């Protein structure tokens, strides 16, 4: 009888224990241990553990947030743009760039002003909330006609969005021709 119990215990250990261990491994997410091959004829298993190269760990990329609004305007009132400009003339000397940011809390965001493709100024803003509004301004000189671009750059120096505006020469006021001189008529 003792022999039968020993055989049963060995049988349980060889058959049921690996199945139980695999089930537990699947439930816990652990990797099951595979026993080495036993018995039989042939070559011993090849140990290629030295040939295994660990894959480089790629850090998870942090969600970088977004820009919900980015517009040029002639002014800011109550933390909102007063209008939206699509072009300016040299008669307007100061232009604002307004941006509404989302999910950039804790980062420093920049407005990078470019004139004809060259960096003219950078203005940095610490972002203090999930929804944050910022603006910067630039005085445009009369000789700075052409393309102005503002890039919104996140803390990782990645451009989130950009907007472009043209600074055009102001139209000269019409000069009256001598024959078009108007005379006032007063009613009596």
C-alpha positions as semicolon CSV with decimal commas, in nm:
position;residue;x (nm);y (nm);z (nm)
1;X;0,000;0,000;0,000
2;X;0,284;0,241;0,081
3;X;0,428;0,180;-0,264
4;X;0,094;0,264;-0,425
5;X;0,077;0,592;-0,229
6;X;0,434;0,681;-0,331
7;X;0,356;0,611;-0,698
8;X;0,038;0,819;-0,675
9;X;0,227;1,107;-0,514
10;X;0,497;1,095;-0,784
11;X;0,229;1,076;-1,055
12;X;0,052;1,379;-0,907
13;X;0,378;1,571;-0,889
14;X;0,467;1,493;-1,251
15;X;0,124;1,538;-1,411
16;X;-0,090;1,773;-1,206
17;X;0,173;2,011;-1,063
18;X;0,289;2,150;-1,403
19;X;-0,075;2,204;-1,508
20;X;-0,147;2,381;-1,179
21;X;0,171;2,591;-1,212
22;X;0,076;2,694;-1,567
23;X;-0,276;2,791;-1,456
24;X;-0,139;3,003;-1,169
25;X;0,115;3,162;-1,405
26;X;-0,159;3,259;-1,649
27;X;-0,376;3,408;-1,374
28;X;-0,092;3,613;-1,227
29;X;0,073;3,711;-1,554
30;X;0,396;3,532;-1,465
31;X;0,595;3,345;-1,726
32;X;0,558;2,966;-1,690
33;X;0,879;2,776;-1,629
34;X;0,945;2,508;-1,889
35;X;1,129;2,204;-1,747
36;X;1,435;2,084;-1,940
37;X;1,380;1,786;-2,169
38;X;1,439;1,452;-2,003
39;X;1,532;1,113;-2,139
40;X;1,552;1,020;-2,503
41;X;1,851;1,018;-2,727
42;X;1,985;1,310;-2,920
43;X;2,180;1,623;-2,865
44;X;2,155;1,814;-2,539
45;X;1,962;2,140;-2,560
46;X;2,159;2,434;-2,699
47;X;2,232;2,710;-2,452
48;X;2,203;3,030;-2,653
49;X;2,146;3,263;-2,360
50;X;2,466;3,450;-2,446
51;X;2,330;3,525;-2,793
52;X;2,017;3,694;-2,660
53;X;2,037;4,071;-2,686
54;X;1,804;4,275;-2,470
55;X;1,589;4,507;-2,674
56;X;1,643;4,871;-2,580
57;X;1,378;5,003;-2,348
58;X;1,173;5,268;-2,522
59;X;1,040;5,517;-2,268
60;X;0,671;5,584;-2,284
61;X;0,607;5,913;-2,455
62;X;0,428;6,160;-2,234
63;X;0,107;6,297;-2,375
64;X;0,220;6,629;-2,510
65;X;-0,106;6,821;-2,497
66;X;-0,253;7,032;-2,771
67;X;-0,333;7,380;-2,894
68;X;-0,707;7,442;-2,918
69;X;-0,683;7,799;-3,056
70;X;-0,399;7,994;-3,215
71;X;-0,474;8,328;-3,381
72;X;-0,326;8,666;-3,464
73;X;-0,521;8,959;-3,321
74;X;-0,495;9,335;-3,286
75;X;-0,551;9,321;-2,909
76;X;-0,647;9,121;-2,601
77;X;-0,940;9,209;-2,378
78;X;-1,047;9,005;-2,073
79;X;-0,794;8,734;-2,170
80;X;-0,958;8,686;-2,509
81;X;-0,859;8,804;-2,858
82;X;-1,049;9,112;-2,976
83;X;-1,054;9,002;-3,340
84;X;-0,879;8,769;-3,582
85;X;-0,629;8,906;-3,830
86;X;-0,545;8,732;-4,155
87;X;-0,305;9,001;-4,273
88;X;-0,169;9,329;-4,143
89;X;-0,037;9,645;-4,297
90;X;0,248;9,859;-4,181
91;X;-0,016;10,102;-4,049
92;X;-0,069;9,851;-3,762
93;X;0,253;9,841;-3,567
94;X;0,174;9,584;-3,294
95;X;0,035;9,234;-3,349
96;X;-0,064;8,984;-3,079
97;X;-0,056;8,606;-3,104
98;X;-0,310;8,434;-2,878
99;X;-0,298;8,063;-2,791
100;X;-0,526;7,841;-2,587
101;X;-0,346;7,532;-2,458
102;X;-0,489;7,202;-2,335
103;X;-0,320;6,939;-2,114
104;X;0,021;7,108;-2,102
105;X;0,013;7,176;-1,726
106;X;0,362;7,195;-1,577
107;X;0,541;7,248;-1,909
108;X;0,701;7,561;-2,046
109;X;0,558;7,659;-2,382
110;X;0,718;7,908;-2,623
111;X;0,594;8,139;-2,892
112;X;0,871;8,143;-3,152
113;X;0,828;8,444;-3,383
114;X;0,989;8,399;-3,725
115;X;1,032;8,671;-3,983
116;X;1,080;8,537;-4,336
117;X;1,193;8,204;-4,186
118;X;1,443;8,348;-3,934
119;X;1,386;8,351;-3,557
120;X;1,310;8,709;-3,453
121;X;1,199;8,643;-3,092
122;X;1,103;8,371;-2,845
123;X;0,865;8,421;-2,554
124;X;0,832;8,147;-2,287
125;X;0,529;8,077;-2,069
126;X;0,502;7,840;-1,771
127;X;0,170;7,657;-1,807
128;X;-0,023;7,642;-1,482
129;X;-0,339;7,449;-1,565
130;X;-0,510;7,194;-1,788
131;X;-0,662;7,480;-1,991
132;X;-0,429;7,779;-2,022
133;X;-0,443;8,093;-2,236
134;X;-0,129;8,287;-2,329
135;X;-0,036;8,561;-2,571
136;X;0,267;8,747;-2,689
137;X;0,305;9,054;-2,908
138;X;0,550;9,189;-3,159
139;X;0,602;9,543;-3,277
140;X;0,636;9,523;-3,655
141;X;0,870;9,781;-3,802
142;X;0,770;9,948;-4,131
143;X;1,063;9,779;-4,307
144;X;0,961;9,431;-4,182
145;X;0,720;9,353;-4,464
146;X;0,667;8,992;-4,558
147;X;0,582;8,667;-4,387
148;X;0,560;8,637;-4,009
149;X;0,511;8,293;-3,851
150;X;0,459;8,201;-3,488
151;X;0,537;7,845;-3,381
152;X;0,393;7,711;-3,055
153;X;0,664;7,490;-2,906
154;X;0,614;7,251;-2,610
155;X;0,858;7,167;-2,328
156;X;1,025;6,897;-2,541
157;X;1,099;7,162;-2,808
158;X;0,842;7,009;-3,044
159;X;0,629;7,238;-3,261
160;X;0,262;7,180;-3,174
161;X;0,121;7,423;-3,431
162;X;0,216;7,728;-3,630
163;X;0,032;8,021;-3,789
164;X;0,139;8,266;-4,055
165;X;0,043;8,623;-4,134
166;X;0,156;8,865;-4,404
167;X;0,271;9,215;-4,318
168;X;0,197;9,429;-4,623
169;X;0,272;9,790;-4,702
170;X;-0,004;10,030;-4,612
171;X;-0,181;10,176;-4,907
172;X;-0,090;10,538;-4,954
173;X;-0,381;10,773;-4,900
174;X;-0,517;10,902;-5,228
175;X;-0,374;11,236;-5,328
176;X;-0,643;11,466;-5,467
177;X;-0,578;11,590;-5,817
178;X;-0,596;11,969;-5,856
179;X;-0,903;11,942;-6,073
180;X;-1,076;11,728;-5,810
181;X;-1,047;11,985;-5,536
182;X;-1,369;11,996;-5,348
183;X;-1,521;12,314;-5,233
184;X;-1,759;12,327;-4,949
185;X;-2,104;12,470;-4,999
186;X;-2,264;12,610;-4,692
187;X;-2,635;12,615;-4,668
188;X;-2,780;12,937;-4,563
